[in-house]
Amino acid sequence: MLRPLGAAPAQADNRGMTSPSETAGVTPPGRPASRVVLADDDVLLREGLASLLDRSGFEVVGQAGNSPELLALTRSARPELAIIDIRMPPGHATEGLQAARVIRAELPGTAIIVLSAHVEVDEAMDLLAGGERTGYLLKSRITDVAEFIGTVSRITAGASVVDPSLVQELIQARRRRDPLDALSPREREVLALMAEGASNAGIARRIYVTEGTVEKHVRSILTKLNLPESDTEHRRVLAVLRFLEAR
């Protein structure tokens, strides 16, 4: 089940910075460290992540700067987790995402975290459709060490985690694609009866409510479908057309 990213409790050292050794990612005594591969063409970011993960109980078994290197490394090391930048050489498009698809197909037991500088809805949905042990995080989340390590631990253990910014963008994007999703079940019922040609009085009799209640539902439907009052267009007809197009 997908869960929005949530902050994990952490202590701070005497410099006011979270100590990686005190985060939720520390491997308990006697448990083998989860092996990780990193892929990002930003060497400084990659090295910083490697150092952070090593100090937090993970074992970084390799690093890659592009997709071919990542795939070769993953096939040989067979890690428990791959952390991948969504955009990598040569095109800096979605090479990282494409490599993630290959890894998921060839090594379904490997957890995958895709890092991105920006929210990219379509790419994220493609990845998250793969199921469990999957994460999509903005790179800005890495600055909160405790939160990031806790999230990495949950994903490695089997969870799927999405960045809160992505959750909000997905909601808005879906509403933009299909405004009918914003309607309540009762409003959908009223709209369906409108499509059958029923008047407000007729709808009221069919669903056992007052005509005034139906009028409120109709106003709400027109508002949610972004159909403002107009002297040239019949809003009720436009709403019905939207309903019929979506069926």
N, C-alpha and C positions, 0 to 999 in steps of 0.2 A: 504494500500500500504506500502510495507516495505521501511524504510528509514534508511540510515546509521546514526550512532550516530553522533551528532554534538554538539560542545561546545556551551553552553549558556553564555551570558554575565553575569558577576557577579562583585560585589564590594569586597574590601578586608578590613579587620579590621586593627587596628594599629599594629598587630603582623605579617601582611603579609599573613594571612590565610583567606580563604573565610569564611564569617559568614553565617551559615545555615539559619538564620532568614532573610537573604537578597536574598535568591535564589528564582528561579521560582516555587519551590514547596510549598511555604507558602500558606495556605488555605485562600482565601479571607473572609472578615468578613461576617457572616451570612450563609456561606456554610458549611455543615457538613464535618468533616475531613474524608478522606478516611481511611477505616480500613484495616490494613495490618497484615499478619502473616509471620513470618520468619522461615526458616528451614536451619540450618547449624550445623554440629557437632563441628565446631570451636566456642567455647563459647565466646571468646574475640571478634571475628569478628561479631558474632551475636549480642552481647550486644552493640558493637560500632554502628552497623547499626540501632539498635532499638533507641539508644540515638539520632543519627543523624535524623532519620525519625520523632521522637517525636518533636524535636526542629524545624523541617521544615514543620510542619502543618499536619502531618499524625498521625493516632492513631494506635499504635502497640497493637493488641489485643491478641497476643500470640506468643510463640516461641517453636520450636521443634528441637530435635537433631537427629531425624531419620524419615524415611518415614511413619511408622505406626502412630507415634505421629502427624506428619504433617497432614495426612489424617483425623485423628480423630478431630484435632483442626479445620481444614478447614470446615468439615461437621457441626461442632457445631457453629462456629463463623460466617460462611458464609461471609468472608471478600470481599472487593472490589479488593484486590491485594494479591498475594502470591509471596514472593521472596524466591527462592529455590536454594540451592547448587546442582549442577548436580550429585556430588558423595557424598554419605552418607553411614553410617553403614546400614547393617552389612558388605557388600561386597565392599563398596567404588567403585562401578562400575557405573551404571546409575540409581541407586535407585531414585534419585531426579527427573530424567526425567520421569521415570515410574510413579511416584506419580503425576507429572504434567499432564500426559495423563489422569489419573483418575480424577483429579480435572477438567480438561477441559471437560471431558465427563459428569460429574455429576453436575458441576456448571459452565456452559459456560459463565456466566456473570462475573466470577472472572478473572481479568487480571493476567498474569503469567510472571514473570521475572526469567529466569534461569541464575545463576552465575557460571562461570567456570574459573579455573586457567589457562586453555589452550584452544586453538581453537580446537573444535571437530566437524568437518563438518557434519558427518552423523547424530549425535545426534541433532545438531542444525537444520538441515533440517527437521527432524522428528517433532520437536516442531513447527517450523515456518509454517509448512504446515497447522497448526491449524487455521490460519487466524489472525484476528485483536486482539488487546489487548495482545500482546505477545512481549517479549523481550529476547534477548540473549546477555549477556554482560560479558566481561572479568572482573575478580575481580580487576584488576589493575585500572579500570575506577572509582572505588569507591573513590580513592584518590583525584580526582577532584570533590569536593563537589557540586559546582554549576552545573557542567555538569551532575553528577549522579542524583541529585534531579530533575533537569529539565527533564531528560529522564524518570525517574519514573513517573513524573506528566503526561507526554505525553502518556505513555503506559496506565496508569490508565484511561486517558480520551478517549482511544480508538485506539491509534496509535500502530503500530508494529515497533520495532526498533532493528536493528542488529549492532553488534560491527563492526567497519571498518575493523579490522583484519580478521573477518569472511568473510566479503564481498570479500576481495582479495583472501582469501583461496578458497572460493566457485568458483570464476572465474577460478582460476588455476586448481582446482579439476575437474571442468566440462570440461575444455580443455583437461585434461589428459584422461578423460573417453571418450570423443568424439571429436577428432581433427577436424572433419568436421565443428564443431560449429565456428571454427576460420575463416572459409572461408566466403568471401563476397557473396551476392546473385549472382553477375555476375560470380564469380569463381565457385560457385555451378552449374551454368548453363553450363559453359564450361566443368566441370567435368562430368556432365550428358551426354553431347554430346560425350565426350571421351569414356564413357561407351558404347555408341551406335556404337563405332568404327570409328567415324569421325576423319579425319586428321585435322591438324591445318588450312589448306586451306578450308576444308569443314566446319569447325566450323565458320571460318571468314565469309563465305557466309551465313550461317544460322543466325548469330546474327548481320550481317551488320557492321562489323568492319574490320580493316586490319589484315592481317596474323601476322604482327609484334605485334599487340595488343594481339592477341591470345597467341603468344609465351610468352609474359610477364605474362599473366594470368596463363599459364601452369607452368612457373617457380615459381610464387608465390604459386600456389597450392602445388607443390612438396616440397617447403620450409616449408609451414605451416603444411604439413602432415609428416614432419621430414623424408623425403626420400632423403638422400644425393646421390651424384653421385656414381655409382658402376660399376665395370667391370663384375660383375656376375649376377646382377639383373636388370630387365627393370623397371625403376621407373614409367613410364607411366602405365604399366600394374598393378603395385602395388597400384597406386593411384586409378585406376578403381576398384580393388578388395576391397579397403577400402570403396569406395562409395557403392558398391553392398552389402557389409556386414552390412552397417549402414541402409539400406532400410528396 
